[in-house]
Amino acid sequence: MSRYKPKAKKLRLAKKGKQTRWAPLWLIPKLNKGLRKIHPSRYTAKKRSWRKTKTKA
């Protein structure tokens, strides 16, 4: 990727980066009723890896 990016592209890439974050840790016991320990990434809306799927941003 180029060293100098246009601001619009930076904003698109930042948005894509925010969408792939883990769910908040306080949300996990609330969703599971405290029964099981589940990784926060299971509750991420959009799962994407930078290696596997490209964003076309």
C-alpha positions as CSV (number, residue, x, y, z in Angstrom):
1,M,0.0,0.0,0.0
2,S,1.2,3.5,-0.7
3,R,2.8,5.6,2.0
4,Y,0.5,8.6,1.4
5,K,-3.2,7.8,1.4
6,P,-6.1,10.1,0.6
7,K,-8.2,11.1,3.6
8,A,-11.3,9.3,2.3
9,K,-9.5,6.0,1.9
10,K,-8.1,6.4,5.5
11,L,-11.6,6.9,6.8
12,R,-12.9,3.8,4.9
13,L,-10.1,1.7,6.2
14,A,-10.6,3.0,9.8
15,K,-14.3,2.0,9.6
16,K,-13.5,-1.5,8.4
17,G,-11.0,-1.8,11.2
18,K,-13.6,-0.8,13.8
19,Q,-16.2,-3.3,12.5
20,T,-13.9,-6.3,13.2
21,R,-13.3,-5.6,16.8
22,W,-14.2,-7.9,19.6
23,A,-17.5,-7.5,21.5
24,P,-17.1,-5.6,24.9
25,L,-16.1,-7.9,27.7
26,W,-19.0,-6.9,29.9
27,L,-21.4,-8.1,27.2
28,I,-20.3,-11.8,27.3
29,P,-21.8,-12.8,30.6
30,K,-24.9,-10.8,29.8
31,L,-25.5,-12.8,26.6
32,N,-24.6,-16.2,28.1
33,K,-26.4,-15.7,31.4
34,G,-23.0,-16.5,33.0
35,L,-23.1,-20.2,32.0
36,R,-20.3,-20.5,29.5
37,K,-17.0,-18.7,28.8
38,I,-17.1,-17.7,25.1
39,H,-14.5,-15.7,23.3
40,P,-15.6,-12.1,22.6
41,S,-14.9,-12.5,18.9
42,R,-17.9,-14.8,18.5
43,Y,-20.2,-11.9,19.0
44,T,-18.5,-9.7,16.4
45,A,-21.0,-8.6,13.7
46,K,-18.6,-8.7,10.8
47,K,-15.7,-11.2,10.9
48,R,-12.9,-10.5,8.6
49,S,-9.2,-11.2,8.6
50,W,-6.8,-8.9,6.8
51,R,-5.1,-11.9,5.2
52,K,-8.1,-13.8,4.0
53,T,-10.7,-11.3,2.8
54,K,-9.9,-8.0,1.1
55,T,-12.1,-4.9,1.7
56,K,-12.0,-3.1,-1.7
57,A,-11.8,0.1,0.3
